[in-house]
Amino acid sequence: MATVKFKEASPYIQLQSSPPAEDYLYNKYLEHIALKSASRDDPIVKLALFGAGRAGTIHLTTILSNVRVKLVYIVDDIDSNWESMRKYWRLEDVVFLNSKQSDKVFQDPNIDAVIVASPTFTHENIVIKALQARKAVFCEKPIAENRSDTAKCYEIAKKVGKPLFCAFNRRFDPSYSEVRDRVRKGEVGHVHMIKTVSRDSPLPSIEYLKISGGIFHDCLVHDIDIITWTLGEYPDKVSVLADANIPEIKAIGDFDTVAVTLHFPSGTLGMIDLSRNSTFGYDQRLEVFGPRGMVRADNEHPIPGVRWQYGLRGTTTAPIWYSFASRFMNGYRREFEHFIDVVHGKVESLVRSKETLAVSKVATACEEAARTGKSVDLNWIPGELPDQ
């Protein structure tokens, strides 16, 4: 009876609490159950998907689960897969084309947007044709194989008045964006050190790596983007050590292990620990340190909170996510929802052209530093960097 004095009134007559903003899945559920969303008044966005492989399958899954869009075309050159894809995904009303037939997409006035997830060397041509046909474009990075051609694509997008969205999906990952928001609120003060760990799993095939654009523009760009996006600042000097421990990767002139240091004008230092081959899962971490404290995003586990112990072998937890498709699943979904809002003119793109071009410039400087063994200074001309 000693605690009876603490007894409260019935929770039914108390003010009910609201779900925290961090529980984005429950808040989306409330939106669904209330059947209230301004987005349901929007016209259905009709899409064409270019490429149904490594990244394309992720986007296909997202497209088919999204009630705001309708998939009309899939353009993919492995036509032997078409019938299996049609059957597996129930794509009875989707038209399959190869790249030689793709002009049908650009000439179709009913197509609102194009998703580009084909091999890197095909991006620029698809992006330009789609924009010239006045289609919105969602493109996996890189938009083109070099910075000047990427800038040309953005110029065309501006001229025709259609969005060109570069898919830096990690910005839309809930944990990474939470770190960024806390840093921007000043919770750690002026950042002294920012670090990322980015180790790929599973090891990509040599066939893919040959056409990927190399580790700096295929892989490192994600870390450069998340660091500069978090800080709102771009480096003025980079130093890089890199090596190829895997003979097949060395044979194609690429690297599999990279260590990057970045110096920023404000005095912030950055570090990137990058690998193509993590045998224990998709190792992805972000840490930001300052005089007021530290905030970080750690690896996530598919089965959180479960531990097991047998005999004297110690305590074990479930492994971390195996690869990018699972680890950043929510990021891919949120990124796609954002793109649809951009197409409808509801929001400005969270990935701006100057940011994409700046990240490409930093990646090029990092590759130069790795290949020459020298630090590389980055000189930014007035107007080159995005306004913060």
Rosetta blueprint (number, residue, H / E / L):
1 M L
2 A L
3 T L
4 V H
5 K H
6 F H
7 K L
8 E L
9 A L
10 S L
11 P H
12 Y H
13 I H
14 Q L
15 L L
16 Q L
17 S L
18 S L
19 P L
20 P L
21 A L
22 E L
23 D L
24 Y H
25 L H
26 Y H
27 N H
28 K H
29 Y H
30 L H
31 E H
32 H H
33 I H
34 A H
35 L L
36 K L
37 S L
38 A H
39 S H
40 R H
41 D H
42 D L
43 P L
44 I L
45 V E
46 K E
47 L E
48 A E
49 L E
50 F E
51 G L
52 A L
53 G L
54 R L
55 A L
56 G H
57 T H
58 I H
59 H H
60 L H
61 T H
62 T H
63 I H
64 L H
65 S L
66 N L
67 V L
68 R L
69 V E
70 K E
71 L E
72 V E
73 Y E
74 I E
75 V E
76 D L
77 D L
78 I L
79 D H
80 S H
81 N H
82 W H
83 E H
84 S H
85 M H
86 R H
87 K H
88 Y H
89 W H
90 R L
91 L L
92 E L
93 D L
94 V L
95 V E
96 F E
97 L E
98 N L
99 S H
100 K H
101 Q H
102 S L
103 D H
104 K H
105 V H
106 F H
107 Q H
108 D L
109 P L
110 N L
111 I L
112 D L
113 A E
114 V E
115 I E
116 V E
117 A L
118 S L
119 P L
120 T H
121 F H
122 T H
123 H H
124 E H
125 N H
126 I H
127 V H
128 I H
129 K H
130 A H
131 L H
132 Q H
133 A L
134 R L
135 K L
136 A E
137 V E
138 F E
139 C E
140 E E
141 K L
142 P L
143 I L
144 A L
145 E L
146 N L
147 R H
148 S H
149 D H
150 T H
151 A H
152 K H
153 C H
154 Y H
155 E H
156 I H
157 A H
158 K H
159 K H
160 V H
161 G L
162 K L
163 P L
164 L E
165 F E
166 C E
167 A E
168 F L
169 N H
170 R H
171 R H
172 F H
173 D L
174 P H
175 S H
176 Y H
177 S H
178 E H
179 V H
180 R H
181 D H
182 R H
183 V H
184 R H
185 K L
186 G L
187 E L
188 V L
189 G L
190 H L
191 V L
192 H L
193 M E
194 I E
195 K E
196 T E
197 V E
198 S E
199 R E
200 D L
201 S L
202 P L
203 L L
204 P L
205 S L
206 I H
207 E H
208 Y H
209 L H
210 K H
211 I H
212 S L
213 G L
214 G L
215 I H
216 F H
217 H H
218 D H
219 C H
220 L H
221 V H
222 H H
223 D H
224 I H
225 D H
226 I H
227 I H
228 T H
229 W H
230 T H
231 L H
232 G L
233 E L
234 Y L
235 P L
236 D L
237 K E
238 V E
239 S E
240 V E
241 L E
242 A E
243 D E
244 A L
245 N L
246 I L
247 P H
248 E H
249 I H
250 K H
251 A H
252 I L
253 G L
254 D L
255 F L
256 D L
257 T E
258 V E
259 A E
260 V E
261 T E
262 L E
263 H E
264 F L
265 P L
266 S L
267 G L
268 T L
269 L E
270 G E
271 M E
272 I E
273 D E
274 L E
275 S E
276 R L
277 N L
278 S L
279 T L
280 F L
281 G L
282 Y L
283 D E
284 Q E
285 R E
286 L E
287 E E
288 V E
289 F E
290 G E
291 P L
292 R L
293 G E
294 M E
295 V E
296 R E
297 A E
298 D L
299 N L
300 E L
301 H L
302 P L
303 I L
304 P L
305 G L
306 V L
307 R E
308 W E
309 Q E
310 Y L
311 G L
312 L L
313 R L
314 G L
315 T E
316 T E
317 T E
318 A L
319 P L
320 I L
321 W L
322 Y L
323 S L
324 F H
325 A H
326 S H
327 R H
328 F L
329 M H
330 N H
331 G H
332 Y H
333 R H
334 R H
335 E H
336 F H
337 E H
338 H H
339 F H
340 I H
341 D H
342 V H
343 V H
344 H L
345 G L
346 K L
347 V L
348 E L
349 S L
350 L L
351 V L
352 R L
353 S H
354 K H
355 E H
356 T H
357 L H
358 A H
359 V H
360 S H
361 K H
362 V H
363 A H
364 T H
365 A H
366 C H
367 E H
368 E H
369 A H
370 A H
371 R H
372 T H
373 G L
374 K L
375 S L
376 V E
377 D E
378 L L
379 N L
380 W L
381 I L
382 P L
383 G L
384 E L
385 L L
386 P L
387 D L
388 Q L
